[in-house]
Amino acid sequence: FASRAEADYLLILNNDTVCESSFLEPLVKVAQSENNVGMISGLICYTEDANTIQWGGGSFNRWLTSRNTLAGKSVSICPSKISEVGFLIGCMMLIPVNVWKDVGGFDEQFFLWSEDLDLSIRTKKKCYRLLLVPTSKIFHKVSKSLGRHSPLAYYYHTRNDLLLRKKYLGRLNRIIYLLYFLCSRIARYGYFAFKGRFDLVYVGLCAIYDYFLGHTGMWSQHARISKTPLR
C-alpha cells in the first residue's frame, strides 16, 4: 500500500514497542545523507529496563548463527557514531522503497521469525549497507504477541532456523549443521520433558517434521495452538 502511494521509505515497526518522539528523524536523515543505504535501525532497548539494550547491532558466524553484539549491556557504553552491521531485526527497520522492490521484501515461506535475518542477508547480497543509528531509540516489550516461551514461538524458531540454513549454507556445511542440530535436540527435548513442557517437545518435533517435508509459511496448526493457554 505504501509503495503504491509512492512513499519514499517503509518503516517496519512492531506493535509492542514504545517510541521516543524523535526516533524517526535521525533514521530518515541518515537515509538521505549516506550512500548505498539498504536498511536502517536505531537502538532497541527493553521497555521494562530502558537503560538496557536488547539489540544494538549484530553479525553472523559461518553457520549463520546470529550474534547480538550489545544485548544486555547498558545504553551508556553504546558508541554514538553510525555503524554498519551484519543484520537488523524486524522490530524496527527503515527501508527505502526502491531497495524493498529490488530485494523483494520479506520471504513469505518464513511467515514469522527469521524473516528479518533473511531480508538482511538478501539486502547485503545486493551490496546495500545495513546501518545502526544510535541516536534513534525505541523500547520493546519483547514477545508480547506470542509469549516468550510459547509453543508457537518455539515452532517457528525451530523450523525457520533450519530453513535459513537450507537457503544459504553450502551443502557440506548444511549437512554438518543439521547433524549438530538433530543431536542437540535429544538433550533439549529431554530437558523440556523433565520440566513438564511436553508441548514444546511436540511443537519442536512438528517443526522438524515440517522442515523435512518442505512445509513453509503459516503452520497448519497455528490457529489451534494459538488458542491453547500458555503454561
Beta strands, then each sheet from edge to edge (+ up, - down):
strand 1: 9-13
strand 2: 17-19
strand 3: 37-46
strand 4: 49-55
strand 5: 58-60
strand 6: 66-68
strand 7: 83-84
strand 8: 92-96
strand 9: 129-140
sheet 1: 1+ 8-
sheet 2: 2+ 9- 3- 4+
sheet 3: 2+ 9- 7+
sheet 4: 5+ 6-
end
